[in-house]
């Protein structure tokens, strides 16, 4: 494991809402990725040390609008 590829255990929470009428559709969503923290102590000869506590999280928001002809 290194800071370039922090493979952590993840929990993903998502929610969305869609609305439709005769011609229009609209959708919106939100997602949150929460990663558990992880302690790393890599000390191999010839490589840089990657010691520390790594944490990560991400948010995603999306909107979609459609029209039917």
Backbone bond lengths (Angstrom), bond angles and torsions (degrees), N, CA, C in turn:
res aa  C-N    CA-C-N  psi(-1)  N-CA   C-N-CA  omega(-1)  CA-C   N-CA-C  phi
1 X - - - 1.447 - - 1.518 109.33 -
2 X 1.302 116.32 142.12 1.457 121.63 177.18 1.525 108.48 -146.86
3 X 1.325 118.35 170.19 1.463 120.06 177.14 1.525 112.49 -63.47
4 X 1.342 117.88 -21.19 1.456 120.10 179.42 1.530 111.85 -75.28
5 X 1.306 117.76 -25.85 1.463 121.84 -178.98 1.528 109.15 -140.23
6 X 1.326 118.03 73.56 1.465 120.76 -175.88 1.531 111.84 -79.87
7 X 1.308 117.25 85.67 1.458 120.89 -179.19 1.528 108.60 -80.34
8 X 1.318 115.00 99.96 1.454 121.99 -177.60 1.524 109.77 -113.16
9 X 1.324 117.27 156.74 1.462 120.56 171.21 1.523 107.95 -66.51
10 X 1.331 116.41 132.39 1.466 120.62 -173.40 1.523 111.97 -120.68
11 X 1.324 114.68 151.49 1.459 123.58 171.40 1.527 106.11 -124.86
12 X 1.325 116.73 130.05 1.461 121.19 -176.59 1.521 109.12 -120.21
13 X 1.340 115.82 128.66 1.464 122.86 178.58 1.525 107.13 -122.05
14 X 1.332 117.11 129.56 1.462 120.89 179.54 1.523 110.45 -134.57
15 X 1.324 115.35 154.04 1.468 122.01 175.16 1.523 107.50 -149.70
16 X 1.318 115.90 147.64 1.457 119.50 179.72 1.514 111.35 -151.52
17 X 1.328 114.31 163.53 1.454 121.23 -179.58 1.521 108.18 -144.64
18 X 1.317 116.50 135.30 1.457 121.23 177.76 1.522 110.84 -127.63
19 X 1.327 115.49 140.67 1.467 122.26 179.29 1.528 107.38 -127.92
20 X 1.348 115.81 138.10 1.455 119.08 -179.85 1.530 109.44 -140.89
21 X 1.343 116.06 140.39 1.457 120.59 168.55 1.538 106.41 -128.84
22 X 1.328 118.35 -161.57 1.467 121.24 -173.62 1.538 112.85 -58.24
23 X 1.325 119.36 -40.29 1.471 121.41 -176.05 1.527 114.25 -119.96
24 X 1.292 118.85 -26.73 1.463 122.10 -173.74 1.526 111.45 -106.23
25 X 1.324 114.75 146.24 1.464 120.99 169.44 1.532 108.02 -131.62
26 X 1.300 115.74 147.31 1.471 121.09 177.21 1.525 108.01 -142.99
27 X 1.302 115.41 133.75 1.462 121.84 177.90 1.517 108.88 -133.40
28 X 1.310 114.89 145.94 1.459 121.17 176.24 1.525 107.67 -141.44
29 X 1.330 115.87 144.54 1.462 118.81 177.88 1.522 110.19 -142.55
30 X 1.326 113.46 161.03 1.464 121.93 174.72 1.523 107.32 -139.20
31 X 1.304 116.70 136.86 1.455 121.37 176.49 1.517 110.56 -135.61
32 X 1.302 116.41 143.93 1.475 122.38 178.70 1.518 108.12 -130.70
33 X 1.316 116.01 126.82 1.457 121.98 175.42 1.524 106.90 -107.96
34 X 1.317 115.74 123.59 1.461 121.82 -179.51 1.525 106.93 -119.36
35 X 1.314 116.64 122.12 1.458 121.43 -179.75 1.522 109.73 -104.91
36 X 1.312 114.95 140.77 1.464 119.73 175.99 1.526 108.87 -72.04
37 X 1.316 116.65 144.17 1.465 119.63 178.75 1.528 109.57 -69.24
38 X 1.328 114.42 154.66 1.465 119.47 -176.99 1.522 109.38 -143.40
39 X 1.319 115.63 133.48 1.460 121.33 177.97 1.523 109.05 -93.60
40 X 1.334 116.91 132.86 1.461 122.24 -176.97 1.522 109.44 -127.10
41 X 1.320 115.42 138.76 1.452 121.39 175.93 1.525 107.67 -140.00
42 X 1.325 116.86 76.13 1.464 122.22 177.84 1.519 108.84 -92.98
43 X 1.300 116.94 118.22 1.459 120.08 178.37 1.525 109.42 -139.30
44 X 1.339 116.06 69.91 1.455 121.38 178.87 1.521 109.89 -91.83
45 X 1.309 118.51 143.46 1.470 120.88 178.96 1.527 111.08 -61.35
46 X 1.330 116.96 135.24 1.455 121.92 178.30 1.516 114.74 86.91
47 X 1.320 119.03 -4.26 1.457 122.92 179.83 1.524 109.64 -119.24
48 X 1.310 115.86 154.48 1.464 118.59 175.72 1.523 109.28 -71.18
49 X 1.314 116.03 147.35 1.465 120.64 179.46 1.518 110.38 -74.14
50 X 1.315 116.40 137.76 1.462 123.24 -179.65 1.525 109.19 -119.12
51 X 1.291 117.14 52.60 1.464 120.78 -176.52 1.513 110.79 -86.40
52 X 1.315 115.64 144.54 1.457 119.07 174.72 1.512 113.17 147.63
53 X 1.303 114.46 -176.19 1.467 123.70 178.26 1.516 106.85 -108.23
54 X 1.327 117.47 124.56 1.457 122.07 -177.17 1.527 109.89 -111.45
55 X 1.327 114.92 134.59 1.469 122.04 177.46 1.517 107.93 -135.02
56 X 1.331 116.47 152.28 1.461 120.04 179.13 1.523 109.82 -153.64
57 X 1.330 115.43 151.92 1.462 121.92 172.69 1.532 107.12 -157.97
58 X 1.319 115.25 160.07 1.462 119.73 179.83 1.519 109.45 -151.47
59 X 1.317 115.71 147.90 1.461 122.95 175.39 1.523 108.66 -119.44
60 X 1.327 116.03 144.76 1.464 120.82 176.54 1.526 108.66 -137.25
61 X 1.327 115.68 135.61 1.463 122.06 178.12 1.520 107.03 -132.34
62 X 1.320 116.45 137.62 1.456 119.33 179.08 1.518 111.82 -142.76
63 X 1.329 115.09 149.99 1.469 122.79 178.27 1.524 108.06 -134.21
64 X 1.304 115.59 138.14 1.462 121.11 175.64 1.510 108.36 -132.75
65 X 1.330 115.81 132.49 1.464 121.55 177.16 1.528 107.96 -127.66
66 X 1.322 116.42 131.88 1.453 120.90 -178.91 1.519 112.47 -131.10
67 X 1.338 115.05 153.73 1.469 121.16 178.06 1.528 107.85 -135.33
68 X 1.313 116.55 132.69 1.468 121.75 179.79 1.519 109.87 -99.46
69 X 1.315 116.30 133.23 1.456 121.37 178.51 1.513 110.63 -90.42
